[in-house]
Amino acid sequence: MPRVKAPLGIVLVGATAAIVGSAATTPFWWAPVLLGAVALIVMRPVLGVVLTGAALPLSPVLIATVGGFALAVADALAILTMFALLIGRQQNDPTSFVRPARNLVLLAAPYALVGWWVTQRSTPTFDQYVTLVQRIEIVTVWLAFGLLTQRAGLLKTFLSFFLVSCCGVALLWMTSPGAGAVLGMQKNASAGYVGSALLLVLLFPMASRNRVAIGGVLAVGLLATGSRGTMLGVAAALILLLFAVQQWKKLVAPAVGLAVVGGAAFIALPAAVTDRILGRTGLNTVDIRGDFVRDAMSQWRAQPDGLGIGGYRQYLPQLQNILNYDPHNVYLLALVEGSWPLFIAFLWLVVGGLLIAFLARGHWIGFAALLVQVSTFVHCYVDVYWVRGTPAIGWLLVGASAALIATANRHHSGVATDGDDEPGEGEPVLHSVGVDQRQQRLHGRR
């Protein structure tokens, strides 16, 4: 155990023991419990990884809410776990972390800087600044968490508990198909996690023996949410799978099996749910999406410099009953909030994330990142993006992909690596960012 880690853990545990006696009978009895949990995570970061994976799909479990910013339990666990990983890790080569981290900063910084600029030049409110902070947090925390967990060799542990938790969420939705929310979990947020987990199951090595069973639970749960945007995104990712590189085409058969399970489940769903999915209800959401487009475009024409982050409010009378202030199209939202500068900055974020995943596509993590990001950004062409649940797992996988690319470059240049950088059994190796496709295919067949 590294030198700094043991003393810090001893201090925290000692402080917890000292406080327990005096605080156990007070209203602040939770303080020693919290301090003890912090001490355990610092001493054993794997515990933080496990808890973060289990907590991430439970999006409504919040610690605090300030204006447009909400801090979830999963966010706090992720930040604490990253702190534990950083203080407890001795890097043989500092560039092994610095280089991929620098690339991720270059990926996220333009949107943050342009977002701040377009907001402060309008007449910003406190809530608008807080909303910008929330968006930056949604992207950067999970980029960093993916990078650090992959570098520490703990990503598989995280994903295992994430998938278990998503299966639990899917089972909850099966008990209330078509509901707007279950135990405080909004359907689109839950569907975003469950849909991402469904794509992950196709690639995750530890689910290889039970892909159809686990994927079946997730597919039925996704249908039960009734989130058509997520279903559209997952369908787009599965189509991409058909055109995948040779080493991933073996996954087409499990994907077809899941489609059959999903079709059977769809037939068994209540008529109200299937009617909504097929658009046979009285509420024509296609027309509503068109109203959102007209409303947002009219506001952009009226204020072509942009309304600032979080400044959009729908004005058309037929949209007043919709509670969230979003045109249900993330690209249009960027245009309305910050005109062309913010739109271009957001495209930089999107394309940059896809490029990182594409470069790492020879490894299952990189290809999973590609599928999840494609699914997410298709989904958000017709729905809300900046909500807890939709973007997190995609950015986490992009961060892990950046770590893979850095490792590949270091292997290619002959730089010694830590043991945690070595690929797991049966996993292909990426040799460099400009990797030779023939060698990549050979490694993919191992």
C-alpha positions in Angstrom: 0.0 0.0 0.0 1.5 3.4 -0.9 2.8 5.5 1.9 0.3 8.3 1.8 -2.7 6.0 1.7 -2.2 4.1 5.0 -1.7 7.1 7.3 -4.6 9.0 5.8 -6.8 5.9 6.2 -5.7 5.5 9.8 -6.4 9.2 10.6 -9.9 9.0 9.1 -10.7 5.7 10.9 -9.4 7.1 14.2 -11.4 10.3 13.7 -14.5 8.2 13.0 -14.0 6.2 16.2 -13.5 9.3 18.3 -16.6 11.0 16.9 -18.9 7.9 17.1 -19.2 8.1 20.9 -20.1 11.8 21.1 -22.3 11.9 18.0 -24.2 8.7 18.2 -27.0 10.3 20.4 -27.1 13.6 18.5 -29.1 14.6 15.4 -25.8 14.3 13.5 -25.4 10.6 14.0 -24.9 10.2 10.2 -21.6 12.2 10.4 -19.4 9.3 11.7 -21.0 6.9 9.3 -20.2 9.2 6.4 -16.7 9.7 7.7 -16.2 6.0 8.1 -17.4 5.4 4.5 -15.0 8.0 3.3 -12.2 6.3 5.1 -13.0 2.9 3.7 -13.1 4.2 0.1 -9.8 6.0 0.6 -8.2 2.8 1.9 -10.0 0.5 -0.6 -10.9 2.4 -3.8 -12.5 -0.8 -5.2 -15.3 -0.2 -2.8 -15.9 3.2 -4.2 -15.9 1.7 -7.7 -18.5 -0.9 -6.7 -20.8 1.6 -5.0 -20.5 4.1 -7.9 -21.4 1.4 -10.4 -24.4 0.4 -8.4 -25.6 4.0 -7.7 -25.2 5.4 -11.2 -28.5 4.1 -12.6 -30.3 5.4 -9.6 -30.4 8.9 -10.9 -33.0 10.5 -8.5 -30.9 9.7 -5.4 -29.6 13.3 -4.9 -27.4 14.8 -2.2 -28.1 18.5 -3.0 -29.9 20.6 -5.5 -29.0 24.3 -6.2 -30.9 25.9 -9.1 -30.1 24.0 -12.2 -27.4 21.9 -10.5 -28.0 18.6 -8.8 -25.4 16.5 -7.1 -26.2 12.8 -7.1 -24.9 10.1 -4.8 -23.1 8.6 -7.8 -21.4 11.9 -8.5 -20.1 12.2 -5.0 -18.9 8.6 -4.9 -17.2 9.0 -8.3 -15.3 12.1 -7.1 -14.3 10.5 -3.9 -13.2 7.3 -5.7 -11.1 9.3 -8.1 -9.4 11.1 -5.2 -8.6 7.7 -3.6 -7.2 6.4 -6.9 -5.0 9.4 -7.4 -3.5 9.5 -4.0 -3.0 5.8 -3.9 -1.4 5.2 -7.2 2.3 5.5 -8.0 2.8 6.1 -11.7 5.9 4.6 -13.3 5.5 7.1 -16.1 3.6 10.4 -15.3 2.8 10.8 -19.0 0.7 7.6 -18.8 -2.0 9.7 -17.0 -1.1 13.2 -18.1 -1.3 12.7 -21.9 -4.8 11.1 -22.0 -6.0 13.6 -19.4 -4.7 16.5 -21.6 -6.6 15.1 -24.6 -9.8 14.9 -22.6 -9.4 18.5 -21.4 -8.9 19.6 -25.0 -12.1 17.7 -25.8 -14.3 19.3 -23.1 -12.8 22.8 -22.7 -14.2 24.5 -25.9 -17.8 23.8 -24.8 -17.1 25.0 -21.3 -15.4 28.2 -22.4 -17.9 29.1 -25.2 -20.8 28.2 -22.9 -19.4 30.7 -20.3 -18.8 33.3 -22.9 -22.3 33.2 -24.5 -23.9 33.2 -21.1 -22.1 36.1 -19.6 -22.6 38.4 -22.6 -26.4 38.0 -22.2 -28.2 39.0 -19.0 -27.4 35.9 -17.0 -29.0 34.7 -13.9 -27.4 32.6 -11.1 -29.4 29.6 -12.3 -27.8 29.9 -15.8 -24.3 29.7 -14.5 -25.2 26.8 -12.2 -26.7 25.0 -15.3 -23.4 25.5 -17.1 -21.6 24.0 -14.2 -24.0 21.0 -14.2 -23.3 20.3 -17.9 -19.5 20.5 -17.4 -19.8 18.2 -14.4 -21.9 15.6 -16.4 -19.2 15.4 -19.0 -15.9 15.9 -17.2 -16.5 13.8 -14.0 -17.4 10.7 -16.0 -14.6 11.3 -18.6 -12.1 11.4 -15.7 -13.7 8.5 -13.9 -13.5 6.3 -17.0 -9.9 7.2 -17.5 -8.8 6.5 -13.9 -10.8 3.2 -13.5 -9.4 1.9 -16.7 -5.9 2.9 -15.7 -6.4 1.2 -12.3 -7.7 -2.0 -13.9 -11.1 -1.5 -12.2 -13.4 -0.8 -15.1 -14.7 -4.3 -15.4 -15.6 -4.2 -11.7 -17.5 -1.0 -12.2 -19.4 -2.2 -15.3 -20.3 -5.5 -13.6 -22.1 -3.7 -10.8 -23.5 -1.1 -13.2 -25.1 -3.9 -15.3 -26.6 -5.6 -12.1 -28.1 -2.2 -11.1 -29.5 -1.6 -14.5 -31.1 -5.1 -14.5 -32.7 -4.1 -11.2 -34.0 -0.8 -12.7 -35.3 -2.8 -15.7 -37.2 -5.2 -13.4 -38.8 -2.2 -11.5 -40.1 -0.9 -14.8 -41.6 -4.2 -15.7 -43.8 -3.9 -12.6 -45.1 -0.5 -13.9 -44.9 -0.5 -17.7 -45.7 2.9 -19.3 -45.6 4.9 -16.1 -44.0 8.3 -16.2 -41.7 7.5 -13.3 -41.0 4.6 -11.0 -39.7 5.3 -7.5 -38.8 8.8 -8.6 -36.8 7.6 -11.7 -38.0 9.4 -14.8 -38.6 7.1 -17.8 -36.1 8.8 -20.2 -33.3 8.8 -17.6 -33.9 5.1 -16.7 -34.2 4.2 -20.4 -30.9 5.9 -21.1 -29.1 3.7 -18.6 -30.9 0.5 -19.5 -30.4 1.1 -23.3 -26.6 1.7 -22.7 -26.4 -1.5 -20.5 -28.1 -3.4 -23.3 -25.4 -2.4 -25.8 -22.7 -3.1 -23.2 -24.0 -6.7 -22.6 -23.2 -7.5 -26.2 -19.5 -6.7 -25.7 -18.8 -7.2 -22.0 -16.5 -10.3 -21.6 -17.9 -11.1 -18.2 -21.4 -11.4 -19.6 -20.4 -13.7 -22.5 -22.2 -16.8 -21.1 -25.5 -15.0 -20.3 -25.8 -12.4 -23.0 -29.3 -13.3 -24.1 -30.6 -13.8 -20.6 -29.2 -10.5 -19.2 -29.9 -8.6 -22.4 -33.5 -10.0 -22.4 -34.2 -8.5 -19.0 -32.8 -5.2 -20.2 -34.7 -5.2 -23.5 -38.0 -5.9 -21.8 -37.3 -3.2 -19.2 -36.4 -0.7 -22.0 -39.7 -1.5 -23.7 -41.6 -1.0 -20.4 -40.2 2.5 -20.1 -41.9 3.4 -23.4 -38.9 5.7 -24.3 -39.0 5.8 -28.0 -36.0 8.1 -28.3 -33.8 5.5 -26.5 -35.2 2.7 -28.6 -34.4 4.7 -31.8 -30.8 5.2 -30.5 -30.3 1.6 -29.6 -31.6 0.6 -33.0 -29.1 2.9 -34.7 -26.3 1.4 -32.7 -27.4 -2.1 -33.6 -27.4 -1.1 -37.3 -23.8 0.1 -36.9 -23.0 -3.3 -35.4 -24.0 -4.9 -38.8 -21.2 -2.8 -40.5 -18.7 -3.4 -37.7 -15.1 -4.5 -38.2 -14.7 -8.2 -38.7 -13.9 -9.1 -35.1 -17.3 -7.8 -33.8 -19.6 -9.4 -36.4 -19.9 -12.5 -34.2 -22.1 -10.3 -32.0 -24.8 -10.0 -34.7 -26.3 -13.4 -33.7 -26.8 -12.4 -30.0 -28.2 -9.1 -31.2 -30.8 -10.9 -33.3 -31.6 -13.1 -30.3 -32.3 -10.1 -28.2 -34.4 -8.6 -31.0 -36.6 -11.8 -30.9 -36.9 -11.6 -27.1 -37.8 -7.9 -27.4 -40.4 -8.6 -30.1 -42.1 -11.3 -27.9 -42.1 -8.9 -24.9 -43.6 -6.1 -27.0 -46.5 -8.3 -27.9 -47.1 -9.0 -24.2 -47.0 -5.4 -23.1 -50.3 -3.6 -22.1 -52.1 -2.0 -25.1 -51.6 1.5 -23.6 -47.8 1.1 -23.7 -47.7 -0.4 -27.2 -50.0 2.3 -28.5 -47.7 5.0 -27.1 -44.6 3.4 -28.6 -46.3 3.1 -32.0 -47.8 6.6 -31.8 -51.4 5.5 -31.8 -52.4 7.7 -28.8 -54.2 11.0 -29.0 -51.0 12.8 -28.2 -49.1 13.3 -31.4 -45.5 13.7 -30.3 -44.3 14.1 -33.9 -46.4 17.3 -34.1 -45.1 18.4 -30.7 -41.5 17.9 -31.8 -42.3 20.1 -34.8 -43.7 22.8 -32.5 -40.5 22.7 -30.5 -38.5 23.2 -33.7 -40.6 26.2 -34.8 -40.6 27.7 -31.3 -36.8 27.4 -30.9 -36.0 28.7 -34.4 -38.3 31.7 -33.9 -36.4 32.6 -30.7 -33.0 32.1 -32.4 -34.1 34.5 -35.2 -35.3 37.0 -32.7 -32.0 36.8 -30.8 -29.3 35.5 -33.1 -26.5 35.9 -30.6 -28.1 33.3 -28.4 -30.0 33.2 -25.1 -27.2 31.9 -22.9 -26.9 28.5 -21.3 -30.2 27.6 -19.7 -31.9 30.6 -21.2 -34.4 28.8 -23.5 -38.1 28.9 -22.5 -40.8 27.7 -24.8 -43.3 30.3 -25.8 -45.9 28.6 -28.0 -49.2 28.0 -26.1 -49.3 24.3 -27.0 -46.0 23.7 -25.3 -46.8 25.4 -21.9 -47.8 22.2 -20.2 -44.4 20.6 -20.8 -42.3 21.2 -17.6 -38.7 20.9 -18.9 -37.3 23.9 -20.8 -35.7 22.1 -23.7 -36.6 21.9 -27.5 -36.0 18.1 -27.3 -33.1 18.4 -29.8 -29.7 19.0 -28.3 -28.2 20.4 -31.5 -31.0 22.9 -31.8 -30.7 23.7 -28.1 -27.0 24.6 -28.7 -27.9 26.9 -31.6 -30.6 28.7 -29.6 -28.5 29.1 -26.5 -25.2 30.2 -28.1 -25.8 30.5 -31.8 -23.0 29.1 -34.1 -20.1 29.4 -31.6 -21.8 27.1 -29.1 -23.2 24.8 -31.8 -19.7 24.3 -33.2 -18.2 23.8 -29.7 -20.9 21.1 -29.0 -20.1 19.4 -32.3 -16.4 19.5 -31.3 -17.4 17.6 -28.1 -19.6 15.1 -30.0 -17.2 14.4 -32.9 -14.1 14.4 -30.6 -15.7 11.8 -28.3 -16.7 9.6 -31.3 -13.2 9.9 -32.8 -11.6 8.7 -29.5 -14.0 5.7 -29.4 -13.3 5.0 -33.1 -9.6 5.0 -32.6 -10.0 2.4 -29.8 -12.6 0.3 -31.7 -10.3 -2.7 -31.9 -10.9 -3.2 -28.1 -14.3 -4.1 -26.7 -14.2 -0.9 -24.5 -13.6 1.4 -27.5 -16.3 -0.3 -29.6 -18.8 -0.2 -26.7 -18.0 3.6 -26.4 -18.7 4.0 -30.1 -22.1 2.1 -29.9 -23.2 3.9 -26.8 -22.2 7.4 -28.0 -24.0 6.8 -31.4 -27.1 5.6 -29.6 -27.0 8.6 -27.3 -26.6 11.3 -29.9 -29.3 9.7 -32.1 -31.6 9.7 -29.1 -30.9 13.3 -28.4 -31.8 14.4 -31.8 -35.4 13.9 -30.7 -35.2 14.2 -26.9 -33.5 16.0 -24.0 -29.7 15.4 -23.6 -28.6 17.5 -20.6 -30.2 15.4 -17.9 -28.6 13.0 -15.4 -28.7 9.6 -17.0 -28.5 10.2 -20.7 -24.8 11.2 -21.2 -22.8 9.7 -18.2 -22.0 6.2 -19.3 -21.1 7.2 -22.8 -18.5 9.7 -21.6 -17.2 7.3 -19.0 -16.4 4.8 -21.9 -14.8 7.6 -23.9 -12.5 8.3 -21.0 -11.6 4.6 -20.7 -11.0 4.6 -24.5 -8.5 7.5 -24.1 -6.6 5.4 -21.5 -6.5 2.5 -24.0 -5.1 4.7 -26.8 -2.4 6.1 -24.5 -1.5 2.5 -23.4 -1.4 1.4 -27.0 1.0 4.3 -28.0 3.3 3.5 -25.0 3.4 -0.2 -26.0 4.2 0.8 -29.6 7.0 3.2 -28.5 8.5 0.6 -26.1 7.8 2.6 -22.9 7.4 0.4 -19.8 3.9 0.2 -18.5 2.3 -0.6 -15.2 0.7 -4.0 -14.7 -2.7 -2.4 -14.8 -2.2 -1.3 -18.3 -1.9 -4.8 -19.6 -4.9 -6.1 -21.5 -7.0 -8.8 -19.9 -7.2 -12.4 -21.1 -8.7 -12.7 -24.6 -8.8 -8.9 -25.2 -7.3 -7.5 -28.4 -4.4 -5.0 -28.1 -4.3 -1.6 -29.8 -0.8 -0.9 -31.0 -1.0 2.8 -31.8 -3.4 5.6 -32.7 -2.4 5.1 -36.4 -2.7 1.3 -35.9 -2.3 -1.0 -38.8 -5.7 -2.5 -39.6 -4.3 -5.9 -40.5 -2.5 -6.2 -37.2 -5.6 -5.0 -35.4 -7.8 -7.6 -37.0 -5.3 -10.4 -36.1 -5.3 -9.3 -32.5 -9.1 -9.2 -32.6 -9.3 -12.9 -33.6 -7.3 -14.1 -30.6 
